[in-house]
Amino acid sequence: MLGIKYFKADSSTFVIQTVNGNARKKGQGLSFFYNVATASIAAVPVSAQEAPFIFKLLTADFQSVTVQGQVTYRVAAPEKIAEMLNYSLKSDGKTYVSEDPLKLSDRVIRIVQSIVQNKVQNTSLRDTLKLAQTLVALLREQLIGDSSLAALGIALLDVSISAVQPTTETARALEAEAREALLKEADDAIYNRRKSAVEQERTIKEAELQTELSIQQKEQEIAESRLLNERAIQRGKAETERERLQAEIASESQRKEWVLLNSENSRQQADAEAYAITERMKAFRELPVENLKAMALAKMDPEQLMAMAFESLAQNAGKIGELNITPDLFGHIMKKSVRP
């Protein structure tokens, strides 16, 4: 029949058939015949769509960076977006009347760019290069609550930031700075290692010196103790010697007293004996000689009397004419002299 066509949509397309300003049919994956002259068809894809993006932005310190990522979204309220944008198909049922459906990704990306740019412009270069995860969290939070996306009936599925990169010259400068910092860290590590080695060596040396000092102190204490012991021994010896000398002195003093006493006694005895002899001699001097001889002869032995007689004979030999002495007389004297 002239002007009648058949339309069939896939399962990921929401279709709205309008006839004379009234919606006759709406839903996903519909198929129907329609009159090209009176019917209008709007086809809204409701499947997930990916929109990659690359933004060149300036940081707070006026450095250029490139933010690269991707946002994934879907049309959650196709009737809303059909009212806001023109999703009508041409009479062939295949192409759109306007470019609104093709520019939907640009609308979403512009919202993403606005959020990212606002954050990057208030952040320094160094901090911006570390903003990937922060930007992801920020985009999820703000895109879910964005009023313009809610008005279009768009729901955010996912967002990711794959890279935040500076310009080539800035990257080289940062690399050089980082390299210098790493070299400085390496030098610092070498310095710290050497310093640690020196400190350890000093600690070991101090420990050795402390040990040496302790040994010397112990040796000094031992030497002092030995000296004290030796002094105590010497004092003991000196005390013993002093006591011995005192004992000897006391003994000598006693001996001296004894000698003096003995001498005095001997002198007194000698004086007494001398006095006795003197008195005796005095008495002898006063006695006649004949009496003395008689007293002497009275106390003599026969042998002594014989000797005295012979001595008298010898003294008066000139007066004696003839003297006969028999052997029997001498024999008798000899027997008495050898008698035990």
C-alpha positions in Angstrom: 0.0 0.0 0.0 1.5 3.4 -0.9 3.0 5.3 2.1 2.8 2.3 4.5 6.1 1.0 5.8 7.3 -1.5 8.3 9.6 -0.6 11.2 11.5 -2.9 13.4 13.7 -1.8 16.3 16.4 -3.8 18.1 16.1 -4.7 21.8 18.5 -1.9 22.9 16.4 0.9 21.2 13.4 2.6 22.9 10.8 3.5 20.2 8.1 6.1 20.4 5.5 6.2 17.6 3.6 9.5 17.4 0.5 10.0 15.2 -0.9 13.5 14.9 0.9 14.6 18.1 -0.3 11.6 20.2 2.0 8.7 21.3 0.5 5.6 19.9 3.3 3.1 20.8 6.3 3.2 23.0 8.8 0.6 24.2 12.0 -1.3 23.5 12.4 -3.5 20.4 9.0 -2.7 18.9 8.0 -3.6 15.3 5.0 -2.2 13.5 3.6 -0.8 10.3 3.2 3.0 10.0 2.0 5.6 7.6 4.9 7.8 6.6 2.5 10.7 6.0 1.0 10.8 9.4 3.4 9.0 11.8 6.6 10.1 13.4 9.1 7.7 15.0 11.7 8.6 17.7 14.4 5.9 18.4 16.4 6.4 21.5 19.3 3.9 22.1 19.3 2.8 25.8 22.4 0.6 25.7 25.7 1.7 27.4 27.7 4.2 25.5 31.4 5.0 26.0 32.7 8.5 25.5 36.5 8.8 25.6 38.1 12.2 26.2 41.4 14.1 26.2 41.6 17.5 27.9 44.4 19.9 27.7 44.3 22.1 30.8 46.3 24.6 32.8 47.2 23.9 36.4 47.3 26.5 39.2 51.0 27.2 38.4 50.2 27.7 34.7 51.6 24.4 33.5 50.0 22.5 30.7 48.7 19.0 31.4 46.7 16.4 29.5 44.0 14.5 31.2 42.9 11.3 29.4 40.0 9.1 30.3 36.6 7.7 29.5 33.1 8.0 30.7 30.4 5.3 30.3 26.7 6.2 30.5 23.3 5.1 29.3 19.9 6.7 28.7 17.9 5.7 31.7 14.8 7.8 30.9 14.4 7.7 27.1 11.1 9.6 27.2 12.8 12.5 29.0 15.6 12.7 26.5 13.1 12.4 23.6 11.4 15.5 24.9 14.7 17.4 25.4 16.4 16.3 22.2 15.3 15.4 18.7 15.6 11.7 18.2 13.1 11.5 15.3 13.9 9.3 12.3 13.6 10.3 8.7 11.1 8.7 6.4 13.5 5.9 5.6 13.4 4.9 9.3 17.2 4.7 9.6 18.8 8.1 9.9 18.0 10.9 12.4 16.5 14.1 11.4 18.9 16.2 13.6 22.4 15.9 14.9 21.2 15.9 18.6 21.7 12.1 19.1 25.3 12.4 17.7 26.1 15.3 20.0 24.9 13.6 23.2 28.4 12.3 24.0 29.8 15.8 23.5 27.2 17.1 26.0 28.4 14.6 28.6 32.1 15.2 27.9 31.6 18.9 28.3 30.1 18.4 31.7 33.1 16.1 32.6 35.5 18.7 31.3 34.0 21.4 33.4 34.4 19.3 36.5 38.0 18.2 35.7 39.0 21.7 34.6 37.7 23.3 37.8 39.8 20.9 39.9 43.0 21.1 37.9 42.9 24.9 37.7 43.1 25.0 41.5 45.9 22.4 41.9 49.6 22.7 41.3 51.4 20.7 38.6 52.9 18.2 41.0 49.7 17.6 42.8 47.7 17.4 39.5 49.9 14.6 38.3 48.7 12.6 41.3 45.0 13.4 40.9 43.8 10.4 38.8 42.0 8.6 41.6 40.8 11.8 43.1 39.3 12.9 39.8 37.6 9.6 39.4 35.9 9.9 42.8 35.1 13.6 42.1 33.5 12.8 38.7 31.4 10.0 40.1 30.1 12.1 42.9 29.3 15.2 40.7 28.0 13.4 37.6 25.5 11.4 39.6 24.1 14.5 41.1 24.4 16.7 38.0 21.0 18.4 37.2 21.6 18.6 33.5 22.2 14.9 33.1 19.2 14.2 35.3 17.1 16.4 33.1 18.2 14.4 30.1 17.6 11.1 31.9 21.2 10.0 31.6 22.7 7.7 34.2 26.4 7.4 34.8 27.8 3.8 34.7 31.5 4.3 35.0 34.3 6.8 34.7 38.0 6.3 34.5 41.1 8.4 34.2 43.9 6.6 32.3 46.6 9.3 32.4 47.4 12.8 33.7 50.5 13.9 31.8 52.5 17.1 31.5 54.0 18.4 28.3 57.2 16.8 26.9 59.4 19.6 28.1 57.8 19.7 31.6 58.0 15.9 31.8 61.7 16.1 30.9 62.3 18.7 33.5 60.4 16.7 36.1 62.3 13.6 35.1 65.6 15.5 35.4 64.5 16.9 38.8 63.3 13.4 39.9 66.6 12.0 38.6 68.6 14.5 40.5 66.5 13.9 43.6 67.1 10.1 43.2 70.8 10.8 42.7 70.8 13.0 45.8 69.0 10.3 47.7 71.6 7.8 46.5 74.3 10.2 47.6 72.5 10.7 50.9 72.3 7.0 51.3 76.0 6.6 50.6 76.7 9.4 53.0 74.4 8.0 55.7 76.0 4.6 55.2 79.4 6.0 55.5 78.3 8.1 58.5 76.8 5.0 60.0 80.0 3.1 59.4 82.0 5.9 61.0 79.6 6.1 63.9 79.7 2.4 64.4 83.5 2.4 64.1 83.6 5.2 66.7 81.2 3.3 68.9 83.4 0.2 68.6 86.5 2.3 69.3 84.8 3.9 72.3 83.8 0.5 73.5 87.3 -0.7 73.1 88.7 2.3 75.0 86.0 1.9 77.6 87.0 -1.7 78.0 90.7 -0.7 78.1 89.9 1.9 80.7 87.9 -0.6 82.7 90.8 -3.1 82.6 93.2 -0.4 83.6 90.9 0.6 86.5 90.7 -3.0 87.5 94.5 -3.4 87.3 94.9 -0.2 89.3 92.4 -1.5 91.9 94.3 -4.8 92.0 97.6 -3.0 92.3 96.3 -0.8 95.0 94.8 -3.8 96.8 98.1 -5.6 96.5 99.9 -2.5 97.9 97.4 -2.3 100.7 97.9 -6.0 101.4 101.7 -5.6 101.3 101.5 -2.5 103.5 99.3 -4.5 105.9 101.8 -7.3 105.8 104.7 -4.9 106.3 102.8 -3.3 109.2 102.2 -6.7 110.6 105.9 -7.6 110.2 106.9 -4.2 111.7 104.5 -4.7 114.6 105.8 -8.2 115.1 109.4 -6.9 114.9 108.5 -4.1 117.3 106.9 -6.5 119.7 110.0 -8.8 119.4 112.3 -5.9 120.0 110.2 -4.7 122.9 110.3 -8.3 124.2 114.1 -8.4 123.7 114.4 -4.9 125.3 112.4 -6.1 128.2 114.5 -9.3 128.4 117.7 -7.3 128.1 116.4 -4.9 130.7 115.6 -7.8 133.0 119.1 -9.3 132.2 120.6 -5.9 132.9 118.8 -5.7 136.2 119.9 -9.3 136.9 123.6 -8.5 135.9 123.5 -5.4 138.0 121.9 -7.3 140.8 124.4 -10.2 140.3 127.3 -7.7 140.1 126.1 -6.0 143.2 125.7 -9.3 145.0 129.2 -10.5 143.7 130.7 -7.2 144.8 129.1 -7.4 148.1 130.2 -11.1 148.4 133.7 -10.1 147.3 133.7 -7.3 149.8 132.6 -9.7 152.4 135.2 -12.2 151.5 137.9 -9.5 151.2 136.8 -8.2 154.6 137.0 -11.7 156.0 140.4 -12.3 154.5 141.5 -8.9 155.7 140.3 -9.7 159.1 141.8 -13.1 159.0 145.1 -11.8 157.7 145.0 -9.2 160.4 144.6 -11.9 162.9 147.4 -13.9 161.3 149.7 -10.9 161.4 149.1 -10.5 165.1 149.7 -14.2 165.8 153.3 -15.5 166.3 154.8 -17.4 163.4 155.2 -20.6 165.5 151.4 -20.5 166.1 150.7 -20.1 162.5 152.9 -22.9 161.5 151.4 -25.1 164.2 147.9 -24.3 162.9 149.0 -25.0 159.3 150.6 -28.2 160.3 147.6 -29.3 162.2 145.5 -29.1 159.1 148.0 -30.8 156.7 148.0 -34.4 155.5 150.9 -36.7 156.3 152.2 -36.3 152.8 152.2 -32.6 153.1 154.0 -32.8 156.4 156.6 -35.1 154.9 157.0 -32.5 152.0 157.4 -29.8 154.6 160.0 -31.8 156.4 162.0 -32.5 153.3 161.8 -28.8 152.5 163.1 -27.9 156.0 165.9 -30.5 155.6 166.8 -29.0 152.3 167.0 -25.6 153.8 169.2 -26.8 156.6 171.2 -29.3 154.5 174.4 -27.6 155.6 173.8 -28.3 159.2 173.0 -32.0 158.7 176.0 -34.3 158.7 174.4 -37.6 157.4 170.7 -38.4 156.7 169.4 -41.9 155.9 166.0 -42.3 154.1 164.8 -45.8 153.5 162.7 -46.8 150.4 160.0 -48.0 152.7 159.2 -44.4 153.6 158.7 -43.4 149.9 156.8 -46.6 149.2 154.4 -45.8 152.0 153.9 -42.3 150.6 153.5 -43.5 147.0 150.9 -46.0 148.1 148.8 -43.3 149.7 149.2 -41.0 146.7 147.9 -43.6 144.2 145.2 -44.9 146.5 141.7 -44.3 145.0 
